[in-house]
Amino acid sequence: MNKKGFTLIELMIVIA
């Protein structure tokens, strides 16, 4: 279940 193609892990990576 990807929200807007962003997952919790991916979101943290993008912010980092």
C-alpha positions in Angstrom: 0.0 0.0 0.0 2.1 2.9 -1.3 0.6 6.3 -0.6 1.4 8.5 -3.6 4.3 6.1 -4.3 5.9 7.0 -1.0 6.4 4.7 1.9 7.5 5.4 5.5 11.0 4.2 4.6 11.2 6.0 1.3 9.9 9.2 3.0 12.6 9.1 5.6 15.2 8.6 2.9 13.9 11.5 0.8 13.9 13.8 3.9 17.4 12.6 4.8 
